[in-house]
């Protein structure tokens, strides 16, 4: 692994942040002020941890912080975390993401795992109660301020089940009944989150058009998730695992496809390997959502595929060499 050109890296990170903007605005509309607080906390913790690690390693702090990579990791992490969680949760997640997921491997261009997903997986395993609370409504500014920074536990008053939670714990209702009566279900996916996914899809297409990332990993992930959910779908029965449309536009699907699975350092380099990486991630997301212990398996799917990235690159190279 080599350190990328700082100017090219800064330009690429700027385009990624620009592409995140539609999804950020849609998420803010859906989740409220808690997202802003989580975003600021993640950014501050990521910058402080990056600066501290660089200082300990004797590296220039200003140059490294200006490349924008820590900022992008902080934004992706904030988008994945529950927005009404206590303030210390995003701080811990961002510190682990940068300190353990990035700087422990030598800094930018050397991380073996997606830093944002390292931080997310750590707090998910360490603080499952706080990570399971998502707002059923969008609290106002002062309510969000009290929930995030207040000394009292008030999250339960605002928490509500997501569409993936409702699907996993459904015992008797048909899919049509869930869409009609369950608060987590919207028009064709999760209530509100379907529009957030559409916004990230728009941003992802922008990244592909600007050649910041290739189409291979997103196409592989979305195709695998579609095929697996189609095979596991039995219409509107109470034992249905959900339609392909529901899986594509619920949870963090589009964020995972275009902004997480495309992380260039921890993923494979060859086009065919990226396609296989995406297929593996999409299949794992469906398996974890359907039979695992967590409603949305994006973090674990990406981290497991990060382990397979070198093998996928070698496989792709052998395939190319064997081709006539």
C-alpha positions as CSV (number, residue, x, y, z in Angstrom):
1,X,0.0,0.0,0.0
2,X,1.3,3.5,-0.9
3,X,0.3,6.9,0.3
4,X,-1.8,8.6,-2.3
5,X,-1.0,12.0,-3.8
6,X,-2.3,14.6,-1.2
7,X,-3.8,16.9,-3.8
8,X,-5.7,14.1,-5.6
9,X,-6.8,12.7,-2.3
10,X,-8.1,16.0,-1.2
11,X,-10.0,16.5,-4.4
12,X,-11.6,13.1,-4.2
13,X,-12.6,13.5,-0.6
14,X,-14.2,16.9,-1.5
15,X,-16.3,15.2,-4.2
16,X,-17.3,12.4,-1.7
17,X,-18.5,15.0,0.8
18,X,-20.4,16.8,-2.0
19,X,-22.0,13.6,-3.0
20,X,-23.0,12.9,0.6
21,X,-24.9,16.3,0.8
22,X,-28.3,15.1,-0.6
23,X,-28.3,12.1,1.7
24,X,-27.2,14.3,4.7
25,X,-30.0,16.8,4.0
26,X,-32.6,14.0,3.6
27,X,-31.3,12.4,6.8
28,X,-31.6,15.7,8.7
29,X,-35.1,16.1,7.4
30,X,-36.0,12.6,8.7
31,X,-34.0,12.4,11.9
32,X,-33.7,16.0,13.1
33,X,-31.1,17.9,15.1
34,X,-29.6,14.8,16.6
35,X,-27.8,14.1,13.3
36,X,-26.1,17.5,13.4
37,X,-24.9,16.9,16.9
38,X,-23.7,13.4,16.1
39,X,-21.9,14.8,13.0
40,X,-20.1,17.5,14.9
41,X,-19.1,15.1,17.7
42,X,-17.7,12.6,15.2
43,X,-15.8,15.3,13.2
44,X,-14.3,16.8,16.4
45,X,-13.3,13.4,17.8
46,X,-11.9,12.2,14.5
47,X,-9.8,15.3,14.1
48,X,-8.5,15.2,17.6
49,X,-7.6,11.5,17.4
50,X,-5.9,12.0,14.1
51,X,-3.9,14.9,15.4
52,X,-2.9,13.0,18.5
53,X,-1.8,9.9,16.6
54,X,0.2,12.0,14.0
55,X,1.9,13.9,16.8
56,X,2.9,10.7,18.6
57,X,4.3,9.4,15.3
58,X,6.2,12.6,14.5
59,X,4.2,13.3,11.4
60,X,3.0,16.8,10.2
61,X,-0.5,17.3,11.6
62,X,-1.8,20.1,9.4
63,X,-0.9,18.4,6.1
64,X,-2.5,15.1,7.0
65,X,-5.7,16.7,8.5
66,X,-6.2,18.8,5.3
67,X,-6.6,15.7,3.0
68,X,-10.2,15.2,4.2
69,X,-10.0,11.5,4.7
70,X,-10.7,11.7,8.5
71,X,-13.6,14.1,7.8
72,X,-15.2,11.6,5.3
73,X,-14.9,8.8,7.8
74,X,-16.5,10.9,10.5
75,X,-19.4,11.8,8.2
76,X,-20.0,8.2,7.1
77,X,-19.9,7.2,10.8
78,X,-22.3,9.9,11.9
79,X,-24.8,8.8,9.2
80,X,-24.7,5.2,10.5
81,X,-25.1,5.9,14.2
82,X,-28.4,6.5,16.1
83,X,-28.9,10.2,16.1
84,X,-30.3,10.5,19.7
85,X,-27.5,8.4,21.3
86,X,-25.6,10.0,24.2
87,X,-22.7,12.3,23.2
88,X,-20.0,9.8,24.3
89,X,-21.1,7.2,21.8
90,X,-20.1,9.1,18.6
91,X,-17.0,10.3,20.4
92,X,-15.9,6.7,21.1
93,X,-16.9,5.5,17.7
94,X,-14.9,8.2,15.9
95,X,-11.9,7.7,18.1
96,X,-11.8,4.0,17.4
97,X,-12.4,4.5,13.7
98,X,-9.4,6.8,13.3
99,X,-7.1,5.4,16.0
100,X,-7.7,1.7,15.5
101,X,-9.2,1.5,12.0
102,X,-6.7,3.9,10.4
103,X,-3.7,5.1,12.3
104,X,-2.9,1.7,13.8
105,X,-2.2,0.5,10.3
106,X,0.0,3.5,9.4
107,X,-2.4,6.2,8.4
108,X,-4.1,7.1,5.1
109,X,-3.6,4.6,2.3
110,X,-2.6,1.7,4.6
111,X,-5.7,0.7,6.5
112,X,-6.8,-2.9,6.0
113,X,-10.4,-2.2,7.1
114,X,-12.9,0.5,6.4
115,X,-12.3,2.9,9.3
116,X,-15.9,4.1,9.7
117,X,-17.1,0.5,9.9
118,X,-14.4,-0.4,12.5
119,X,-15.8,2.3,14.7
120,X,-19.4,1.4,14.1
121,X,-18.8,-2.3,14.8
122,X,-16.9,-1.5,18.0
123,X,-19.8,0.5,19.5
124,X,-22.4,-1.9,18.2
125,X,-20.8,-4.8,20.0
126,X,-19.9,-2.7,23.1
127,X,-23.1,-0.7,23.6
128,X,-26.0,-2.7,22.0
129,X,-28.7,-0.9,24.0
130,X,-27.7,2.6,22.9
131,X,-27.2,1.4,19.4
132,X,-30.7,0.0,19.1
133,X,-32.6,3.2,19.7
134,X,-33.7,5.2,16.6
135,X,-36.1,8.1,16.8
136,X,-39.7,7.4,16.0
137,X,-40.2,11.1,15.3
138,X,-37.9,14.0,14.7
139,X,-37.3,15.8,18.1
140,X,-36.9,19.5,18.2
141,X,-33.6,21.3,18.8
142,X,-33.8,21.5,22.6
143,X,-35.3,18.0,22.9
144,X,-32.4,16.6,20.8
145,X,-29.9,18.7,22.8
146,X,-31.3,17.2,26.1
147,X,-31.3,13.6,24.7
148,X,-27.7,13.8,23.4
149,X,-26.1,15.9,26.2
150,X,-28.5,15.6,29.1
151,X,-27.7,13.6,32.2
152,X,-31.0,11.6,32.2
153,X,-31.8,8.7,30.0
154,X,-34.7,9.8,27.9
155,X,-34.1,7.9,24.6
156,X,-36.9,5.4,25.2
157,X,-39.5,8.2,25.0
158,X,-38.5,8.9,21.4
159,X,-37.4,5.5,20.2
160,X,-39.3,3.5,17.6
161,X,-38.9,0.3,15.6
162,X,-37.3,0.5,12.2
163,X,-38.6,-1.4,9.1
164,X,-35.9,-4.1,9.4
165,X,-36.6,-4.6,13.1
166,X,-40.3,-4.9,12.3
167,X,-39.6,-7.4,9.6
168,X,-37.3,-9.6,11.8
169,X,-39.7,-9.7,14.7
170,X,-42.9,-10.2,12.7
171,X,-44.8,-13.3,13.7
172,X,-48.3,-13.1,12.3
173,X,-48.8,-10.0,10.1
174,X,-48.6,-10.1,6.4
175,X,-46.3,-7.7,4.5
176,X,-49.4,-5.7,3.4
177,X,-50.5,-5.4,7.0
178,X,-47.1,-4.3,8.1
179,X,-47.1,-1.6,5.4
180,X,-50.5,-0.5,6.5
181,X,-50.0,-0.5,10.3
182,X,-46.4,-0.7,11.3
183,X,-44.8,2.7,12.0
184,X,-41.5,1.8,10.4
185,X,-42.9,1.0,7.0
186,X,-43.4,3.7,4.3
187,X,-44.4,3.5,0.7
188,X,-42.1,0.8,-0.6
189,X,-39.3,0.6,2.1
190,X,-38.6,2.1,5.5
191,X,-40.7,5.2,6.3
192,X,-38.6,8.2,5.3
193,X,-35.5,6.2,5.0
194,X,-36.6,5.2,1.5
195,X,-36.1,8.8,0.4
196,X,-32.8,8.9,2.2
197,X,-31.7,5.9,0.2
198,X,-32.8,7.6,-3.0
199,X,-30.7,10.6,-2.1
200,X,-27.6,8.5,-1.5
201,X,-28.3,6.7,-4.8
202,X,-28.3,10.2,-6.5
203,X,-25.0,11.0,-4.8
204,X,-23.5,7.6,-5.7
205,X,-24.3,8.1,-9.4
206,X,-22.5,11.5,-9.2
207,X,-19.4,9.8,-7.8
208,X,-19.4,7.2,-10.7
209,X,-20.0,10.0,-13.2
210,X,-17.0,11.9,-11.9
211,X,-14.9,8.7,-11.8
212,X,-14.3,9.0,-8.0
213,X,-15.3,5.3,-7.8
214,X,-16.2,2.6,-10.3
215,X,-19.5,1.0,-10.8
216,X,-18.3,-2.5,-10.0
217,X,-18.7,-2.7,-6.2
218,X,-22.1,-0.9,-6.1
219,X,-23.5,-2.9,-8.9
220,X,-22.3,-6.2,-7.3
221,X,-23.8,-5.3,-3.9
222,X,-27.2,-4.1,-5.2
223,X,-27.5,-7.0,-7.7
224,X,-26.6,-9.6,-5.0
225,X,-29.0,-8.1,-2.5
226,X,-31.8,-8.0,-5.2
227,X,-31.3,-11.6,-6.2
228,X,-31.0,-13.0,-2.7
229,X,-34.1,-11.0,-1.5
230,X,-36.0,-12.1,-4.6
231,X,-35.2,-15.8,-3.9
232,X,-36.2,-15.4,-0.3
233,X,-39.4,-13.5,-1.0
234,X,-42.7,-15.3,-0.9
235,X,-45.1,-12.4,-1.6
236,X,-47.1,-10.9,1.3
237,X,-47.0,-13.9,3.6
238,X,-46.3,-13.5,7.3
239,X,-43.1,-15.5,6.9
240,X,-41.8,-13.4,4.0
241,X,-38.3,-12.0,4.3
242,X,-39.3,-8.8,2.4
243,X,-39.3,-7.8,-1.2
244,X,-36.2,-6.8,-3.2
245,X,-37.5,-3.2,-3.3
246,X,-37.9,-3.2,0.5
247,X,-34.3,-4.4,1.0
248,X,-32.9,-2.0,-1.5
249,X,-34.6,1.1,0.0
250,X,-34.4,0.3,3.7
251,X,-31.5,0.5,6.2
252,X,-28.2,1.7,4.9
253,X,-28.3,0.0,1.5
254,X,-27.4,2.8,-0.8
255,X,-24.9,4.4,1.7
256,X,-23.2,1.0,1.9
257,X,-23.2,0.4,-1.9
258,X,-21.8,3.8,-3.0
259,X,-19.9,5.3,-0.1
260,X,-18.7,2.3,2.0
261,X,-18.1,-0.6,-0.3
262,X,-16.2,1.7,-2.7
263,X,-13.6,2.7,-0.1
264,X,-10.4,2.3,-2.2
265,X,-7.8,1.4,0.3
266,X,-9.4,-1.5,2.2
267,X,-11.2,-2.9,-0.9
268,X,-9.7,-4.7,-3.9
269,X,-8.1,-2.9,-6.8
270,X,-9.1,-4.8,-10.0
271,X,-12.5,-4.3,-11.6
272,X,-13.5,-8.0,-11.4
273,X,-12.4,-8.2,-7.8
274,X,-14.5,-5.1,-6.9
275,X,-17.5,-6.7,-8.5
276,X,-17.0,-9.9,-6.5
277,X,-16.4,-7.8,-3.4
278,X,-19.8,-6.1,-3.9
279,X,-21.5,-9.4,-4.6
280,X,-20.1,-10.9,-1.3
281,X,-21.1,-7.8,0.7
282,X,-24.6,-7.8,-0.7
283,X,-25.1,-11.5,0.0
284,X,-23.8,-11.1,3.6
285,X,-26.0,-8.1,4.2
286,X,-29.1,-10.1,3.2
287,X,-28.0,-13.2,5.3
288,X,-27.3,-11.1,8.4
289,X,-30.6,-9.1,8.0
290,X,-32.6,-12.3,7.6
291,X,-30.9,-14.8,10.0
292,X,-28.3,-12.9,12.0
293,X,-28.6,-11.2,15.3
294,X,-28.6,-7.6,13.9
295,X,-31.3,-6.0,11.7
296,X,-28.8,-4.4,9.3
297,X,-25.5,-6.2,8.7
298,X,-23.6,-3.6,6.6
299,X,-20.6,-3.1,9.0
300,X,-19.9,-6.8,9.5
301,X,-20.5,-7.6,5.8
302,X,-18.0,-4.9,4.7
303,X,-15.4,-5.9,7.3
304,X,-15.6,-9.5,6.4
305,X,-15.2,-8.7,2.7
306,X,-12.2,-6.4,3.6
307,X,-10.5,-9.6,4.8
308,X,-11.2,-11.2,1.5
309,X,-10.0,-8.3,-0.6
310,X,-6.4,-9.5,-1.2
311,X,-7.6,-12.9,-2.2
312,X,-10.1,-11.4,-4.6
313,X,-7.4,-9.3,-6.3
314,X,-5.2,-12.5,-6.7
315,X,-8.2,-14.4,-8.1
316,X,-9.0,-11.6,-10.6
317,X,-5.4,-11.4,-11.7
318,X,-5.3,-15.2,-12.4
319,X,-8.6,-14.9,-14.3
320,X,-7.2,-12.1,-16.5
321,X,-3.9,-14.1,-17.1
322,X,-5.9,-17.2,-18.0
323,X,-8.1,-15.4,-20.5
324,X,-7.2,-15.9,-24.2
